[in-house]
């Protein structure tokens, strides 16, 4: 495992971060027991992962708490989140404080390393800023160490919220949607986070689109139809397979992880998992070197102006039928 410094926080963190939400929620969504989920978190830690990202909404804070209970607290970096809006209802500073206290109880710790406002959409940033004094007070009390904010992914493809967050100087860490078919952050966000020393956590580096050849090919045919990519790509059922070859990536999923991991401005790539095999494979992928320069050049030439793919779940095969 390789480690890096998370922006101006000074935290030394693994380049691979364990996300405890997503589709699997540590396997809880697919039938794993809490004990099995705890074992999965411990396996991640044994593999060298020291940044664990959860949220009250994921229902996995207690699992994380059990997994880290017997470890030195400074051996893991724990990040959790608070929703500044629930539906159409804006949450108050008092509700944020209550949410933080609940998270601390479930995590079994007296502090979280990164406390993030969760999924802040365009138009909601002013309200997010109104909650900052409560977060700063909790920081002064030692209950949180650093302030973070996460974007809404598909709802903010130009990263407007995080660009404003980087400029404000309040936020120590941001979480951004980024992958090899949605690399807008390289141009619009990462130069600002790097200049300001803001740490970056990447979500959506690999989603089901890269494991579903049918959906990937159909999505790229849509891009051809709209004139965003060359017409010859419509004829291929595997338009990204030029990345998979001896000397390149072993799989499209590995290529996607390697792309995100080695993009300038990225600190940590988060992934979710529900199985030990999948966890080990993801750690192995994120431990590989950058993709070959020729592959990156072709990827940029074909898809450099594309954005928005890989941010939402593909339809299930049954739904498609």
C-alpha positions in Angstrom: 0.0 0.0 0.0 1.2 3.5 -0.8 0.4 6.5 1.4 0.1 10.2 0.7 -0.5 13.4 2.7 -4.1 14.5 2.5 -3.7 18.1 1.6 -3.1 20.6 4.3 -4.5 18.2 7.0 -1.1 16.6 7.3 -2.9 13.2 7.7 -0.9 10.3 6.2 -3.5 8.2 4.4 -3.6 5.2 2.2 -4.2 5.9 -1.5 -7.0 3.4 -1.4 -9.9 4.3 0.9 -12.6 1.9 2.1 -16.1 3.3 1.4 -18.8 1.9 3.6 -21.8 2.9 1.6 -22.6 2.5 -2.1 -24.4 -0.5 -3.5 -23.0 -3.1 -1.1 -22.6 -1.3 2.2 -19.9 -3.7 3.2 -22.1 -6.6 2.0 -25.0 -5.7 4.3 -27.2 -4.9 1.3 -26.5 -8.4 -0.1 -27.1 -10.4 3.0 -23.9 -10.4 5.0 -24.1 -10.3 8.8 -22.7 -7.4 10.8 -20.0 -9.7 12.0 -19.0 -10.5 8.4 -19.0 -6.8 7.6 -16.8 -6.1 10.6 -14.4 -8.8 9.3 -14.3 -7.1 5.9 -13.3 -3.8 7.4 -10.6 -5.5 9.4 -9.4 -7.2 6.2 -9.1 -3.8 4.5 -7.1 -2.5 7.5 -4.8 -5.6 7.3 -4.3 -4.8 3.6 -3.0 -1.4 4.5 -6.1 0.8 4.2 -6.2 3.4 6.9 -8.9 5.7 5.6 -12.4 4.5 6.2 -15.3 6.6 4.9 -18.9 6.1 6.3 -22.0 8.1 7.0 -25.0 8.0 9.2 -27.2 7.3 6.1 -25.2 4.2 5.2 -26.1 2.4 8.5 -22.5 1.2 8.8 -21.0 3.5 11.5 -21.5 0.9 14.2 -19.8 -1.7 12.0 -16.8 0.6 11.6 -16.8 1.3 15.3 -16.6 -2.4 16.1 -13.9 -3.0 13.5 -11.6 -0.3 15.0 -12.5 -0.8 18.6 -9.3 -2.6 19.6 -7.0 -0.6 17.4 -4.9 2.5 18.4 -7.2 5.4 17.5 -4.4 7.2 15.6 -3.9 4.2 13.3 -7.0 4.9 11.3 -8.5 8.0 9.7 -12.3 7.9 10.1 -14.5 10.0 8.0 -18.3 10.3 8.4 -21.0 12.6 7.1 -24.1 14.6 8.0 -26.9 15.4 5.5 -27.5 19.2 5.5 -30.9 18.6 3.9 -33.3 15.7 4.3 -35.6 15.8 1.4 -36.8 19.4 1.2 -36.0 20.1 4.9 -32.9 22.1 5.7 -31.2 20.8 8.8 -30.2 23.1 11.7 -27.0 23.6 13.5 -28.6 21.9 16.5 -29.5 18.9 14.3 -25.9 18.8 13.0 -24.5 18.6 16.6 -27.0 15.9 17.5 -26.0 14.0 14.4 -22.4 14.3 15.2 -23.0 13.0 18.8 -24.9 10.0 17.4 -22.1 9.2 15.0 -19.5 9.4 17.8 -21.6 6.9 19.9 -22.0 4.5 17.0 -18.3 4.7 16.0 -17.3 4.3 19.7 -14.8 7.1 19.5 -14.5 10.6 21.0 -13.7 12.2 17.7 -13.9 11.8 13.9 -11.0 12.8 11.7 -13.1 14.2 8.9 -16.7 15.3 9.4 -18.3 16.0 6.0 -21.5 17.7 4.8 -23.0 15.1 2.6 -24.1 15.5 -1.0 -24.3 19.3 -1.2 -26.1 20.2 -4.4 -25.9 23.4 -6.4 -28.1 26.0 -4.7 -27.5 24.5 -1.3 -24.0 25.9 -0.6 -25.1 28.9 1.3 -27.0 26.7 3.7 -24.0 24.4 4.0 -21.9 27.5 5.0 -24.5 28.4 7.7 -23.7 25.1 9.4 -19.9 25.7 9.5 -19.9 27.6 12.8 -21.3 24.5 14.5 -18.7 22.3 12.9 -15.9 24.7 13.9 -17.1 24.7 17.5 -17.1 20.9 17.5 -13.6 21.1 16.1 -12.5 23.4 18.9 -14.0 20.9 21.3 -11.9 18.1 19.8 -14.8 16.2 18.5 -13.8 16.6 14.8 -10.4 17.3 13.4 -11.1 18.5 9.9 -14.0 19.8 7.9 -15.1 18.2 4.7 -17.8 18.6 2.0 -19.0 16.2 -0.7 -20.7 17.0 -4.0 -23.8 15.5 -5.5 -22.1 13.7 -8.3 -24.4 13.6 -11.3 -26.2 16.7 -10.1 -23.1 18.9 -10.3 -21.0 17.7 -13.2 -18.9 20.9 -13.4 -18.1 20.7 -9.7 -19.5 24.2 -9.0 -20.0 23.5 -5.3 -16.5 22.1 -4.7 -14.9 24.9 -6.7 -16.5 27.4 -4.4 -15.6 25.3 -1.4 -11.9 25.2 -2.5 -11.9 29.0 -2.8 -13.5 29.7 0.6 -10.7 28.3 2.7 -13.1 26.7 5.2 -13.0 23.1 3.9 -10.0 20.9 4.5 -11.2 18.0 2.4 -13.6 17.6 -0.5 -15.1 14.4 -2.1 -15.5 14.5 -5.8 -17.0 12.3 -8.5 -14.2 11.4 -11.0 -13.5 8.6 -13.4 -12.0 8.1 -16.9 -15.2 9.0 -18.6 -15.9 11.9 -16.3 -12.6 13.7 -15.8 -13.9 17.3 -15.7 -12.4 17.7 -12.2 -8.9 17.6 -13.8 -9.5 20.9 -15.5 -12.1 22.6 -13.3 -11.4 21.6 -9.7 -8.0 19.9 -9.0 -5.9 23.0 -10.0 -7.8 24.9 -7.2 -7.7 22.2 -4.6 -4.0 21.7 -5.2 -3.3 25.4 -5.0 -5.2 25.7 -1.7 -3.9 22.5 -0.1 -7.4 20.9 0.0 -7.4 17.2 0.3 -9.3 15.2 -2.3 -11.3 12.0 -1.9 -12.5 10.5 -5.2 -15.8 8.6 -5.4 -17.3 6.9 -8.5 -13.8 5.9 -9.9 -15.4 2.6 -10.8 -19.1 2.0 -11.0 -21.1 -0.7 -12.7 -20.6 0.9 -16.1 -17.1 -0.5 -16.3 -18.3 -4.0 -15.3 -21.3 -4.0 -17.7 -20.0 -4.2 -21.3 -23.5 -3.9 -22.7 -24.3 -0.7 -20.8 -20.9 0.8 -21.6 -21.2 0.1 -25.3 -24.8 1.5 -25.4 -23.7 4.6 -23.5 -20.8 5.2 -26.0 -23.2 4.7 -28.9 -25.3 7.5 -27.4 -22.2 9.7 -27.4 -21.6 8.9 -31.0 -25.2 9.8 -31.9 -24.8 13.2 -30.2 -21.5 13.8 -31.9 -19.3 13.8 -28.8 -17.0 10.9 -29.8 -15.8 9.5 -33.2 -18.4 7.6 -35.2 -16.3 4.4 -35.5 -16.8 3.7 -31.8 -20.4 2.8 -32.5 -19.3 -0.3 -34.2 -17.5 -1.8 -31.2 -19.1 -3.8 -28.4 -15.9 -3.2 -26.4 -14.9 0.4 -27.1 -12.5 0.7 -24.1 -10.8 -2.7 -24.5 -7.7 -1.0 -26.0 -6.7 -0.4 -22.4 -6.6 -4.1 -21.6 -3.4 -5.8 -23.0 -0.1 -7.3 -21.8 1.8 -4.3 -20.5 -1.4 -2.4 -19.9 -4.3 -3.2 -17.6 -5.5 -6.7 -16.8 -9.1 -5.6 -16.9 -11.2 -2.6 -17.6 -11.9 -2.2 -13.9 -8.2 -2.2 -13.1 -7.7 0.4 -15.8 -10.3 2.6 -14.3 -8.8 2.4 -10.8 -5.3 3.1 -12.2 -6.5 6.1 -14.1 -8.1 7.7 -11.1 -5.2 6.7 -8.7 -2.6 8.4 -10.9 -4.5 11.5 -12.0 -2.8 14.7 -10.8 -4.7 16.2 -7.9 -6.2 13.0 -6.6 -5.2 12.0 -3.0 -7.4 9.0 -2.2 -9.6 6.7 -4.3 -12.5 5.3 -2.4 -14.1 2.0 -3.3 -17.0 0.1 -1.8 -17.1 -3.7 -1.5 -19.1 -6.6 -0.2 -16.5 -9.4 -0.5 -13.0 -10.2 0.5 -12.0 -11.2 -3.0 -13.3 -7.9 -4.4 -11.5 -5.9 -1.7 -8.2 -7.6 -2.4 -8.6 -7.1 -6.2 -9.3 -3.4 -5.7 -6.3 -2.9 -3.5 -4.2 -4.7 -6.0 -5.5 -2.5 -8.8 -4.8 0.7 -6.9 -1.3 -0.5 -6.1 -0.4 -0.8 -9.9 1.5 2.0 -11.7 0.0 4.5 -14.0 -1.5 3.3 -17.3 0.9 3.4 -20.3 1.3 6.8 -21.8 0.1 5.7 -25.2 -3.1 4.3 -23.7 -3.8 7.5 -21.9 -3.2 9.5 -25.0 -5.7 7.5 -26.9 -8.2 7.7 -24.1 -7.9 11.5 -24.0 -8.1 11.7 -27.8 -11.3 9.7 -27.9 -13.0 10.7 -24.6 -11.3 13.9 -23.4 -14.4 16.0 -23.8 -16.9 13.5 -22.4 -18.4 14.0 -18.9 -21.1 12.5 -16.8 -20.7 8.8 -17.5 -20.3 6.3 -14.7 -22.0 8.5 -12.1 -25.3 6.7 -11.9 -26.3 3.0 -11.7 -27.0 1.3 -15.0 -30.4 -0.3 -15.4 -30.5 -3.9 -14.3 -30.6 -6.5 -17.2 -34.2 -7.4 -16.0 -35.3 -3.8 -16.1 -33.8 -3.4 -19.6 -35.7 -6.5 -20.8 
